[in-house]
Amino acid sequence: MSYSLGLLFIICFVVLSFTDVAERPQNYNEFEIVASESIEDKSSALDVKASLKASFLCGLIQVDGSAKYLNDSKTSKNQARVTLKYRATTKVRELSMNHLGRGNVKHPYVFDKGIATHVVTAILYGAQAFFVFDREVSQKEDQQDIEGNLKLDIKKIPSLSIEGDGSLKMEEKEKVSVEKLSCSFFGDFSLQKMPTSFQEAVQVYQSLPKLLGPNGENAVPMKVWLLPLTTLDSSAAKLVRQISITLVQDSQNVLEDLNELEMRCNEALRTTTAKQFPQISKKMKTFKGMISGFKLEFQQTLAKKLPSIRGGGEEEAVLADVLRKIHSSPFNNKNLTEWMDCKEREICLLKSFNNMIKNTKTVPSQNIDQEIFSSEYAVCFVFTSLGKDEPYLSALSNYLRQTPKPENTQDPHTLDVEKEQWYLSHEVTDSMREKAKLFSDFAEANQENKNIKFLTVGITNETQKGSSIYLYKGGFSVTENFEPPSKPETVTVRDVNHNSVTLKIDPPKFGSESITSYSVEYCVSGEEGWKQQTASKPEEVTVVSSDMFFCLIISSLPLTTLFFYRVHTLLQVSIVPGWTSLGELVIVQNLTI
């Protein structure tokens, strides 16, 4: 807003006329590095006091010019940010205290009608600007190191020179560093073009003193001094009370905590994992939406309570009660943070499983039909608990719908129920790792088989906690609890005669019920290629099965020959014909009798 000496508060544009106005120069300029993103430090950079800060927090005042810096926040935790503040002052205009009084004002009725509480007695003119520099930080980089180097680069701006071609006079290494920066500008200066890069920011920074004008005519009011009207006339309206700094700080903390959670939500939604599994992104968007709704509701409450408390209509205890209810509600910061920690843990675990599973394609659940119908067989590692209902989200939703808010809404069992989630169970995650290893080995053994697709997907299934392996044939489900066989536990030689060898094969630890037979390939030492003997030719391979092991007799072997063999697992033809899994490699010396 525009200010003039004698302007009344809270009623704008009514001016008490005074003829004795003093003006004196106050030329000063400074620059400062601001590395913190907290509301407290931003307010300090703008010299905003507690009472004004409270009005800003609840939206009672709108900001413009350099004060828009208060509204600018990081959207990601993987974002290095450093701000350069420039501040210049030009003059002070002030009223003479000798002429302040009821008898010397043009509109004395303001004292009787109580339409204002303060009058502007002095104004400091000047301008300030904030250059906000951002840079994305990769997972391989250290954010503190990046921000430290960024501070060093920003501190050089006042002393940097621009060469004839418009480039900065910097070492090549420094140029590479600053090219990664983006810039946002918030200021009281009228610019033809907003800077978006480091180089443009340097050019704008160096032009700021000239933009104030030769005589500072483009300066704006930066700071005003207010005098209570009761000092001029005791009958004037007065501000009954200010909000205590403690309550302002508590309100600020609530909003900062909510802002931090919104930023973490944004970060989680940008992950590849959230994009691959829509169940995760849906919950994150729901949580973020409720956080934003609760924050707006809290700000609206503040906007109603603050003027009432300042005017004496309500006691300060009303605001303290609002804050107390928040801390005992489902929206208390401890619970919100714990839920967010759990979601980040879930995302990390999903990423870990995806990294463990090789030779597979991860698809969103809505695309699964397209994939399974495009291949004869499809084997899917399914995360079955991603879409499970979460009571805590329901508690948040119920609280937002309640009007007025109940006194005590904290359900002591809410977080206990949350701890039943799959990612917090050692037993469930250990079982999932075993399945993931089997699935990955199985996919690797069959990566050359073009008739089979291996997929990873999230599909909710209450009967299978954590994960399961689904098998599809021709696009239709064969089983939702398929167990691929692992490699045989052991393969040992039992009997060797003049032209045959008997192998004892202990069944694998997992998936043995799917095995119908084994196939043996052997390679004679010194020759290329593997020869295969299968159970379909009894005269060459004899299969003897018991509950504990398989015995295979390989006959018609050459005399006194060193050869290698390997065992393949064959599954039921009705499931996947010709599907094999590699077994052990053994060296056998054939003996002559």
WOPEKA-V332645 format. One record per pair of residues at least 12 apart in sequence whose ideal C-beta (glycine too) atoms are under 7 Angstrom apart, sorted by the first residue. I is the first residue (numbers start at 1). J is the second residue. D is the distance in whole Angstrom. If there is no record, write none. Layout:
BEGIN
i->[I;I]
j->[J;J]
d->[D;D]
END
This chain:
BEGIN
i->[3;3;3;3;5;5;5;5;5;5;6;6;6;6;7;8;8;8;9;9;9;9;10;10;11;11;14;14;16;16;16;16;17;17;18;18;18;20;20;20;20;21;21;22;22;23;23;24;24;25;26;26;26;26;26;27;27;28;28;29;29;30;31;31;31;31;32;33;33;33;33;33;34;34;35;35;35;37;37;37;38;39;39;40;42;42;45;46;46;46;47;50;50;51;51;53;54;54;54;54;55;56;57;57;57;57;57;58;58;58;58;59;59;60;60;65;65;66;66;66;66;66;66;68;69;69;72;72;72;73;74;75;75;76;76;76;77;77;77;78;78;78;79;79;79;80;80;80;80;80;80;81;81;81;82;82;82;82;82;83;83;83;84;84;84;85;85;86;86;86;86;87;88;88;88;88;89;89;89;89;90;90;90;90;90;91;91;92;92;93;93;94;94;95;100;101;102;102;111;111;111;111;112;114;116;116;117;117;117;117;117;118;118;118;118;119;119;119;120;120;121;121;122;122;123;123;124;124;125;125;125;125;125;126;126;127;127;127;127;127;127;128;128;128;129;129;129;129;129;129;130;130;131;131;131;131;132;132;133;133;133;133;133;134;134;135;135;135;149;153;153;153;157;157;160;162;162;168;168;178;181;182;183;183;183;183;183;183;185;188;189;189;191;239;240;240;240;241;241;241;241;242;243;243;243;243;244;247;247;247;250;251;251;254;254;254;255;257;258;258;261;261;261;262;262;262;264;265;265;265;268;268;268;268;269;269;271;273;273;273;274;276;276;277;277;277;277;278;278;278;279;279;279;280;280;283;283;284;286;287;290;290;290;293;294;294;301;305;305;305;325;328;328;329;329;329;329;330;330;330;330;330;330;331;331;335;338;339;339;342;342;342;345;346;349;349;350;353;353;354;356;356;357;357;357;357;357;358;358;358;359;359;359;359;360;360;360;360;360;361;362;363;363;365;365;365;368;371;371;372;372;373;375;375;375;376;376;377;377;377;377;377;378;378;378;379;379;379;379;379;380;380;380;380;381;381;381;381;381;382;382;382;382;382;382;382;383;383;384;384;384;384;384;384;384;384;385;385;385;386;386;387;388;388;390;391;391;391;392;392;392;395;395;422;422;428;428;429;431;432;432;435;435;438;438;438;439;439;441;442;442;445;445;445;446;452;461;464;464;468;468;469;469;469;470;471;478;483;483;483;484;485;485;485;485;485;485;485;485;486;486;486;486;487;487;487;487;487;488;488;488;488;488;488;488;489;489;489;489;490;491;491;491;491;491;491;492;493;494;496;496;497;498;498;498;499;499;499;499;500;500;500;500;501;501;501;502;502;503;503;504;504;505;505;505;505;505;506;507;514;514;514;515;515;515;516;516;516;517;517;517;518;518;518;518;518;518;519;519;519;519;519;520;520;520;520;520;520;521;521;521;522;522;522;522;523;523;524;524;524;525;525;533;540;540;541;541;557;559;559;560;560;561;562;563;563;564;564;565;565;566;566;566;567;567;568;568;568;568;569;569]
j->[120;123;221;224;18;21;93;95;120;123;18;95;119;120;120;110;116;119;116;117;118;226;116;117;115;116;107;110;105;106;107;119;105;106;95;99;104;95;96;98;99;93;95;94;96;91;93;91;92;91;89;90;91;92;124;89;90;88;89;87;88;87;84;85;86;158;85;82;84;151;154;155;83;85;82;147;151;73;74;81;256;252;256;252;69;70;85;67;69;70;223;245;248;242;243;248;243;248;251;306;306;70;251;252;255;299;302;299;302;303;306;299;303;303;306;187;188;128;129;130;186;187;188;186;130;186;132;184;186;259;263;263;266;263;266;267;263;264;267;136;137;267;134;136;137;135;137;143;146;147;150;132;133;134;133;147;150;151;154;130;131;132;131;154;157;128;130;128;129;205;208;128;126;127;209;212;124;125;126;222;125;126;212;216;219;125;216;122;124;122;123;121;122;121;232;232;232;233;229;233;235;236;235;237;229;237;228;229;237;238;239;226;227;228;229;226;227;229;224;226;225;227;224;225;221;224;222;223;216;219;220;221;222;219;222;187;188;189;212;219;220;187;188;222;185;186;187;188;189;208;186;187;183;185;201;205;183;184;150;154;181;183;198;181;182;150;180;181;177;174;177;178;202;205;202;202;203;199;202;198;198;196;195;196;197;198;200;201;204;220;208;211;204;310;310;311;312;309;310;312;316;310;306;309;316;319;316;316;319;320;323;302;323;298;323;326;295;333;291;295;291;336;340;288;291;292;340;284;287;288;284;343;344;347;281;284;347;347;350;351;347;362;364;350;383;386;458;364;365;366;386;387;458;347;386;390;393;343;393;393;396;397;400;400;331;400;322;318;319;322;405;408;410;399;405;409;410;395;396;399;409;410;414;396;399;415;415;392;418;418;421;423;423;423;423;429;383;432;436;456;436;440;381;436;439;440;456;440;443;444;443;444;447;454;381;443;454;455;456;455;456;455;457;457;458;459;457;453;455;472;475;475;451;452;453;451;474;451;452;472;473;576;453;455;472;452;454;469;471;482;455;457;469;470;436;439;456;467;469;457;459;461;467;468;469;470;458;467;459;460;461;464;465;466;467;468;422;465;466;458;460;460;421;460;418;414;417;418;414;415;418;411;414;465;466;465;466;466;466;466;467;467;469;484;486;510;469;484;486;484;581;580;581;582;579;576;480;480;481;480;481;482;483;484;482;575;575;510;511;514;511;508;510;511;512;514;515;569;581;508;509;510;511;508;581;582;583;584;505;506;507;508;567;583;584;506;507;508;509;506;503;505;567;583;584;586;504;588;551;590;591;593;559;592;593;555;556;557;559;553;554;555;557;554;557;588;551;553;551;552;549;551;518;549;550;552;567;549;549;571;572;575;569;570;571;570;571;572;535;543;570;550;552;567;568;569;570;532;534;535;568;570;533;541;552;554;565;567;565;566;568;554;563;564;565;563;564;558;561;563;562;563;554;555;556;553;554;590;590;592;590;592;590;589;588;590;585;587;586;588;582;583;585;583;584;580;581;582;583;581;583]
d->[6;6;4;5;7;6;6;5;6;7;5;7;6;6;4;6;4;6;6;6;4;6;6;6;5;5;6;7;4;6;6;6;7;4;5;6;7;7;4;7;5;6;6;5;6;6;5;7;6;5;5;7;6;5;7;7;6;7;5;7;4;5;6;6;5;6;4;6;6;6;6;6;4;6;5;7;6;7;6;6;6;5;6;7;6;5;6;6;7;7;7;5;5;5;6;6;5;5;7;6;7;6;6;6;6;7;7;5;3;4;6;5;6;5;7;7;4;5;6;6;5;5;5;5;4;4;6;6;7;6;6;6;5;7;6;5;6;7;5;6;5;7;6;6;7;5;5;6;4;5;6;7;7;5;5;6;5;5;5;6;7;5;4;5;6;7;6;6;5;7;6;4;5;6;7;6;6;7;4;7;5;5;7;3;5;5;6;6;5;7;5;6;4;5;6;6;6;5;7;4;5;5;6;4;6;7;7;6;5;6;5;4;6;6;6;7;5;6;5;6;5;5;7;4;5;5;5;4;7;4;7;6;6;5;5;7;4;6;6;6;6;7;6;7;7;7;3;7;6;6;5;7;6;6;5;7;7;4;6;6;5;6;7;7;5;7;5;5;7;7;6;5;6;6;5;7;7;6;6;4;5;6;5;6;6;6;7;5;7;5;6;5;6;6;6;6;4;7;6;7;7;7;6;6;7;7;6;7;5;6;5;6;7;6;7;6;7;5;6;5;5;6;6;6;6;7;5;5;6;4;5;6;6;6;6;5;6;5;5;5;7;5;6;7;7;6;4;5;6;7;4;4;5;7;6;7;7;7;6;7;5;6;6;6;5;6;6;6;5;7;6;6;5;6;7;5;7;4;5;5;6;7;7;7;7;7;6;6;7;7;7;7;6;4;5;7;7;7;5;6;5;6;6;5;6;5;6;5;7;6;4;5;5;6;7;6;4;6;5;6;4;6;5;6;5;6;5;6;6;5;5;4;7;7;4;4;7;6;4;7;6;6;5;6;4;6;5;7;6;7;5;6;7;4;6;5;5;7;6;6;5;7;6;5;7;5;5;6;7;6;4;4;7;6;6;5;4;6;6;4;7;4;7;7;6;6;5;7;5;7;5;6;5;6;5;6;4;7;6;5;5;6;6;5;6;6;6;6;7;4;7;7;5;6;6;7;7;7;7;6;6;5;7;7;7;7;7;6;4;7;5;5;6;3;6;6;6;5;6;4;6;5;6;6;7;7;6;7;5;6;7;5;6;5;6;4;7;6;6;5;6;5;6;6;5;6;5;6;7;7;5;6;7;6;4;6;6;5;7;6;6;4;6;5;7;6;6;5;7;5;6;6;6;6;4;7;6;5;7;5;6;7;6;7;6;6;7;5;4;6;5;6;6;5;7;6;6;6;5;7;4;6;5;6;6;6;6;6;7;5;7;7;5;7;4;6;5;7;6;5;4;6;6;6;6;7;6;6;7;6;6;5;5;6;6;7;7;6;6;7;7;6;6;3;7;4;7;7;6;4;7]
END
